[in-house]
Amino acid sequence: MSLNEQVEHIAVDVGYGYVKVISSLNKRIIIPTLVGTAVENNLGNLFQNENDMNHIHVTYNNEDYFIGELAKESKKASRIFEQKRYEHDYFRLILNVVIQLMTEGRTSDVNLSTGLPLSFYKAQANEARESLMGLQPTIEWKSGTLAGKSITNNINNAVLFPQGASAIYTALSNREGKYNYPELMMDGTLIGLIDIGYRTTDFIVVEIKEDGSFAPRLGLSSTIDNIGVHSLMHEIKMHYKNETDGADLNEYHLARILKHGFIRYNGEKIEFTDFIEEKKASLSTNIAEQLKSFWSEESNLFDAIFLAGGGGEMLEETLQPYFNNRLQLIKESQFANAIGYYRYGNAFFNRKKV
């Protein structure tokens, strides 16, 4: 890297459901966290543009993969559910795909800011950072916005933050650094946040300090593992299986059900709308009961409770009654952690330069 070449900063929130990405050039993308083995498509691009973000086909370590939306067409699309996701080869693949979508080949060197679930952060942050840095495997683009290119990135520097804390930072301040809720920025104010993702629900409570910074109340902050949007997806898949005498439901048709509330099987319409609403209510009850058990009566004394994540947006209406309708959905809730990673990362990397 030459002395005049600027290292681009990329903030990546690799959720179990979606990858959310922000670059220092104010570009944003979001794609499903799905990797599938590539299958042959003899129709080519007769009916769709193969060079867009919904049609990512790459070669990685001599294997062909579909990424994101296109992975739904694979016979077996995979999500990365391991607790140490950064060790999984698919994690490295999808991380570099989104980095390259952002840089568009402008530079090989990037600074990365990302995060981990709160309960995993202390034990995994240093190990994850070390494993992510350095020269990355080459990706050959068969289709997508970089079709025909072969790109190798180098993660020049990396910094990791705890999920939830980053989302609170997003909730409390805007991009200019001004407070969104100045009335909350008093010494001793307690603020809770519930961040509902695809697999995990993070919850964190922070105390505002006299200088406007905040410190986590660790005894009131943790991660509920294996409870999130995927619980609802599992229920839909099982209901479909019961209604069709054992047929399996792939990601593509699951997305159709979520969008339209029904699907046709052998010409017969299977309704899901009421079932989905019932299961959303049940999932909200489960999350609320666990939070109430953990927080006990403390939550009654929180000055504000924010809601974040794609699951937070999905479950806001059914969660509100459990918290006396006090929940405040963060604007751009699905991007809340990515925005926090980006702002924290900017401060970190700029300080490193100084």
C-alpha positions as CSV (number, residue, x, y, z in Angstrom):
1,M,0.0,0.0,0.0
2,S,1.4,3.4,-1.0
3,L,1.6,6.2,1.6
4,N,-1.1,8.1,-0.3
5,E,-3.6,5.3,-0.5
6,Q,-6.4,5.7,1.9
7,V,-7.5,2.6,3.8
8,E,-11.2,2.3,3.5
9,H,-13.2,1.6,6.7
10,I,-15.9,-1.0,6.4
11,A,-18.4,-1.7,9.3
12,V,-20.0,-5.2,9.1
13,D,-22.7,-6.7,11.3
14,V,-22.7,-10.4,10.4
15,G,-26.1,-11.3,11.8
16,Y,-27.4,-14.9,11.7
17,G,-30.2,-13.6,9.5
18,Y,-28.7,-10.7,7.5
19,V,-25.4,-9.1,6.9
20,K,-25.5,-5.3,7.3
21,V,-22.6,-3.2,6.0
22,I,-21.6,0.5,6.0
23,S,-18.6,2.0,4.3
24,S,-16.6,5.2,4.8
25,L,-18.0,6.3,1.5
26,N,-21.5,6.3,2.9
27,K,-22.6,3.2,1.0
28,R,-24.9,0.7,2.7
29,I,-25.9,-2.8,1.8
30,I,-27.9,-5.6,3.4
31,I,-28.1,-9.2,2.2
32,P,-29.3,-12.5,3.7
33,T,-26.5,-14.4,5.6
34,L,-26.9,-17.4,3.3
35,V,-24.4,-19.5,1.5
36,G,-25.4,-22.3,-0.9
37,T,-23.6,-24.6,-3.2
38,A,-24.0,-23.3,-6.7
39,V,-26.3,-25.1,-9.1
40,E,-26.4,-24.8,-12.9
41,N,-28.9,-22.3,-14.3
42,N,-29.3,-23.0,-18.0
43,L,-31.6,-20.0,-18.5
44,G,-28.6,-17.7,-17.8
45,N,-29.7,-14.1,-17.6
46,L,-32.6,-14.3,-20.0
47,F,-35.1,-13.2,-17.4
48,Q,-33.0,-11.3,-14.9
49,N,-29.9,-9.2,-14.5
50,E,-27.1,-11.5,-13.3
51,N,-24.9,-8.6,-12.5
52,D,-26.8,-7.2,-9.5
53,M,-26.6,-7.9,-5.7
54,N,-29.4,-10.5,-5.9
55,H,-27.4,-12.7,-8.1
56,I,-24.0,-13.3,-6.4
57,H,-22.2,-16.4,-7.7
58,V,-18.5,-16.7,-6.7
59,T,-15.7,-19.2,-6.6
60,Y,-13.9,-19.5,-3.3
61,N,-11.2,-22.1,-2.4
62,N,-11.9,-23.8,-5.8
63,E,-15.6,-24.3,-4.9
64,D,-18.6,-22.4,-6.5
65,Y,-21.1,-20.8,-4.2
66,F,-24.3,-18.7,-4.3
67,I,-24.5,-15.9,-1.8
68,G,-27.4,-14.0,-0.2
69,E,-30.7,-13.9,-2.2
70,L,-29.4,-16.3,-4.9
71,A,-28.5,-18.9,-2.2
72,K,-32.2,-19.4,-1.7
73,E,-32.2,-21.2,-5.0
74,S,-29.6,-23.6,-3.8
75,K,-30.8,-27.1,-2.8
76,K,-29.1,-26.6,0.6
77,A,-28.6,-23.0,1.8
78,S,-26.7,-22.7,5.0
79,R,-26.6,-20.1,7.8
80,I,-23.6,-19.9,10.2
81,F,-25.0,-20.9,13.6
82,E,-21.8,-21.8,15.5
83,Q,-21.0,-19.7,18.5
84,K,-17.5,-19.1,17.2
85,R,-18.7,-18.0,13.7
86,Y,-15.5,-16.3,12.8
87,E,-13.8,-19.8,12.6
88,H,-16.3,-21.0,10.0
89,D,-15.2,-20.9,6.4
90,Y,-18.6,-19.6,5.3
91,F,-18.2,-16.6,7.6
92,R,-14.9,-15.7,6.0
93,L,-16.5,-16.1,2.6
94,I,-19.5,-13.9,3.2
95,L,-17.4,-11.3,5.1
96,N,-15.1,-10.9,2.1
97,V,-18.0,-10.9,-0.4
98,V,-19.6,-7.9,1.4
99,I,-16.2,-6.1,1.8
100,Q,-15.6,-6.4,-1.9
101,L,-19.1,-5.2,-2.7
102,M,-18.3,-2.1,-0.8
103,T,-14.8,-1.4,-2.1
104,E,-15.6,-2.4,-5.7
105,G,-11.9,-3.1,-6.2
106,R,-10.8,0.4,-5.4
107,T,-8.3,-0.8,-2.7
108,S,-7.1,-4.1,-1.4
109,D,-6.6,-2.9,2.2
110,V,-9.4,-2.2,4.5
111,N,-10.0,-1.5,8.2
112,L,-12.8,-3.6,9.6
113,S,-15.1,-2.8,12.6
114,T,-17.6,-5.5,13.6
115,G,-19.0,-7.1,16.8
116,L,-20.0,-10.2,18.8
117,P,-23.0,-11.1,20.9
118,L,-22.6,-9.7,24.4
119,S,-22.2,-13.0,26.2
120,F,-19.5,-14.1,23.8
121,Y,-17.6,-10.8,23.6
122,K,-15.3,-11.0,26.6
123,A,-14.1,-14.6,25.8
124,Q,-13.9,-14.3,22.0
125,A,-13.1,-10.7,21.0
126,N,-9.3,-10.9,21.0
127,E,-9.2,-14.3,19.3
128,A,-11.7,-13.2,16.7
129,R,-9.8,-10.0,15.9
130,E,-6.6,-11.9,15.4
131,S,-8.2,-14.5,13.2
132,L,-9.9,-11.9,11.0
133,M,-6.9,-9.7,10.3
134,G,-4.4,-10.2,7.4
135,L,-4.5,-11.4,3.8
136,Q,-7.8,-12.9,2.8
137,P,-8.6,-15.8,0.3
138,T,-9.2,-14.7,-3.3
139,I,-12.8,-14.5,-4.5
140,E,-13.6,-14.9,-8.2
141,W,-16.9,-13.3,-9.2
142,K,-18.9,-15.3,-11.7
143,S,-21.9,-13.0,-11.5
144,G,-23.0,-10.1,-9.3
145,T,-21.9,-6.5,-9.4
146,L,-18.2,-7.5,-9.7
147,A,-18.7,-10.2,-12.4
148,G,-15.5,-11.2,-14.1
149,K,-13.2,-9.9,-11.4
150,S,-10.8,-11.8,-9.1
151,I,-10.1,-9.9,-5.8
152,T,-8.0,-10.5,-2.8
153,N,-8.4,-8.2,0.3
154,N,-6.2,-7.5,3.2
155,I,-7.8,-6.6,6.5
156,N,-5.2,-4.1,7.7
157,N,-6.7,-3.6,11.1
158,A,-9.8,-4.7,12.9
159,V,-11.8,-3.8,16.0
160,L,-14.7,-5.6,17.6
161,F,-17.5,-4.2,19.8
162,P,-20.3,-5.9,21.8
163,Q,-23.7,-6.0,20.2
164,G,-26.3,-4.0,22.0
165,A,-23.8,-1.4,23.3
166,S,-23.3,-0.3,19.7
167,A,-27.0,-0.1,19.1
168,I,-27.4,2.1,22.3
169,Y,-24.8,4.4,20.9
170,T,-26.8,4.6,17.7
171,A,-30.0,5.3,19.6
172,L,-28.6,8.1,21.8
173,S,-26.6,10.1,19.2
174,N,-26.8,11.1,15.6
175,R,-24.1,11.1,12.9
176,E,-23.1,14.7,13.9
177,G,-22.5,13.5,17.4
178,K,-25.5,15.4,18.9
179,Y,-27.8,13.8,21.4
180,N,-31.1,12.4,20.2
181,Y,-32.5,12.4,23.7
182,P,-30.8,15.2,25.7
183,E,-33.2,14.7,28.5
184,L,-31.7,11.3,29.1
185,M,-28.1,12.4,29.3
186,M,-28.0,12.9,33.0
187,D,-25.7,11.3,35.5
188,G,-27.2,8.1,36.8
189,T,-29.8,7.6,34.1
190,L,-30.5,4.0,33.3
191,I,-31.2,2.9,29.8
192,G,-32.1,-0.6,28.6
193,L,-32.0,-2.0,25.1
194,I,-33.4,-5.2,23.7
195,D,-31.8,-6.3,20.4
196,I,-33.7,-9.2,18.8
197,G,-31.7,-10.9,16.0
198,Y,-32.1,-14.0,14.0
199,R,-30.6,-16.5,16.6
200,T,-29.9,-14.4,19.7
201,T,-31.6,-11.7,21.8
202,D,-29.1,-9.4,23.4
203,F,-30.1,-7.2,26.2
204,I,-28.0,-4.5,27.8
205,V,-28.5,-1.8,30.5
206,V,-26.2,1.2,30.7
207,E,-25.8,4.0,33.2
208,I,-25.1,7.5,31.9
209,K,-22.1,9.1,33.4
210,E,-21.5,12.8,34.2
211,D,-19.4,13.4,31.1
212,G,-22.2,11.9,28.8
213,S,-20.4,8.6,28.3
214,F,-22.1,5.4,29.5
215,A,-21.0,2.2,31.3
216,P,-22.8,-1.2,31.0
217,R,-24.5,-2.6,34.1
218,L,-23.1,-6.1,33.6
219,G,-25.4,-7.7,36.1
220,L,-28.4,-6.6,34.0
221,S,-26.9,-7.4,30.6
222,S,-26.5,-10.7,28.7
223,T,-27.5,-12.7,25.7
224,I,-30.5,-15.1,25.4
225,D,-29.0,-17.7,23.0
226,N,-31.2,-19.6,20.5
227,I,-34.2,-17.3,20.9
228,G,-34.8,-15.0,18.0
229,V,-36.5,-14.7,14.7
230,H,-35.3,-18.2,13.7
231,S,-37.7,-19.6,16.4
232,L,-40.6,-18.2,14.3
233,M,-39.1,-19.5,11.1
234,H,-38.8,-23.0,12.6
235,E,-42.5,-22.9,13.6
236,I,-43.5,-21.9,10.1
237,K,-41.4,-24.8,8.6
238,M,-43.0,-27.3,11.0
239,H,-46.5,-26.0,10.3
240,Y,-45.8,-26.4,6.6
241,K,-44.5,-29.9,7.1
242,N,-47.7,-30.9,9.1
243,E,-50.0,-29.4,6.4
244,T,-48.2,-31.2,3.6
245,D,-47.6,-34.7,5.1
246,G,-43.9,-34.1,5.7
247,A,-42.7,-31.9,2.9
248,D,-39.7,-29.6,3.6
249,L,-39.7,-25.9,3.1
250,N,-36.6,-24.1,1.7
251,E,-35.6,-20.5,2.2
252,Y,-37.0,-19.3,-1.1
253,H,-40.6,-20.5,-0.3
254,L,-40.3,-19.5,3.4
255,A,-39.7,-15.9,2.1
256,R,-42.8,-16.2,-0.1
257,I,-44.9,-17.2,3.0
258,L,-43.6,-14.3,5.1
259,K,-44.3,-11.9,2.3
260,H,-47.8,-13.1,1.2
261,G,-49.1,-15.0,4.3
262,F,-50.0,-18.1,2.3
263,I,-48.6,-20.6,-0.2
264,R,-50.2,-23.1,-2.6
265,Y,-49.3,-26.8,-2.4
266,N,-50.6,-29.1,-5.1
267,G,-53.0,-26.3,-6.1
268,E,-54.5,-25.9,-2.6
269,K,-54.0,-22.7,-0.7
270,I,-52.4,-23.0,2.8
271,E,-53.0,-19.9,5.0
272,F,-50.3,-18.8,7.4
273,T,-51.4,-15.3,8.4
274,D,-53.1,-16.2,11.7
275,F,-50.6,-18.8,12.5
276,I,-47.7,-16.4,12.1
277,E,-49.4,-13.8,14.3
278,E,-50.0,-16.4,16.9
279,K,-46.4,-17.5,16.9
280,K,-45.1,-13.9,17.0
281,A,-47.2,-13.4,20.1
282,S,-45.8,-16.6,21.6
283,L,-42.2,-15.6,20.8
284,S,-42.8,-12.2,22.4
285,T,-44.1,-13.8,25.5
286,N,-41.1,-16.0,25.8
287,I,-38.6,-13.1,25.3
288,A,-40.5,-10.9,27.7
289,E,-40.7,-13.6,30.4
290,Q,-37.0,-14.2,30.3
291,L,-36.2,-10.6,30.4
292,K,-38.5,-10.0,33.3
293,S,-37.0,-12.9,35.1
294,F,-33.5,-11.5,34.6
295,W,-34.3,-7.9,35.2
296,S,-36.9,-8.5,37.9
297,E,-38.4,-5.2,39.1
298,E,-35.4,-3.2,37.9
299,S,-36.9,-2.6,34.5
300,N,-39.6,-0.5,36.1
301,L,-36.9,2.0,37.1
302,F,-35.2,2.3,33.7
303,D,-35.6,5.8,32.3
304,A,-35.9,4.4,28.7
305,I,-36.0,1.0,26.9
306,F,-35.0,0.9,23.3
307,L,-35.7,-1.9,20.8
308,A,-33.4,-2.9,18.0
309,G,-32.7,-5.5,15.4
310,G,-34.8,-7.0,12.6
311,G,-36.7,-9.0,15.2
312,G,-37.3,-5.9,17.3
313,E,-39.0,-4.4,14.3
314,M,-41.0,-7.5,13.7
315,L,-42.1,-8.0,17.3
316,E,-42.5,-4.4,18.5
317,E,-46.3,-4.5,18.6
318,T,-46.6,-7.8,20.5
319,L,-43.8,-6.9,23.0
320,Q,-45.1,-3.5,23.9
321,P,-47.7,-4.6,26.5
322,Y,-45.1,-6.4,28.5
323,F,-43.3,-3.2,29.1
324,N,-46.2,-0.8,29.6
325,N,-45.9,0.4,26.0
326,R,-42.6,2.1,26.8
327,L,-40.4,0.5,24.2
328,Q,-38.9,2.9,21.6
329,L,-38.0,1.3,18.3
330,I,-34.6,2.7,17.1
331,K,-34.8,4.3,13.8
332,E,-33.1,2.0,11.2
333,S,-33.3,-0.7,13.9
334,Q,-31.9,-3.4,11.6
335,F,-28.8,-1.3,11.0
336,A,-28.4,-0.1,14.6
337,N,-25.4,-2.2,15.5
338,A,-23.7,-1.6,12.1
339,I,-24.1,2.1,12.6
340,G,-22.6,1.8,16.1
341,Y,-19.7,-0.3,14.8
342,Y,-19.0,2.3,12.1
343,R,-19.0,5.3,14.5
344,Y,-16.9,3.5,17.1
345,G,-14.6,2.2,14.4
346,N,-14.1,5.7,13.0
347,A,-13.0,7.0,16.4
348,F,-10.7,4.0,16.9
349,F,-9.0,4.1,13.6
350,N,-8.6,7.9,13.6
351,R,-7.0,7.7,17.1
352,K,-4.7,5.0,15.7
353,K,-3.6,7.4,13.0
354,V,-2.8,10.1,15.5
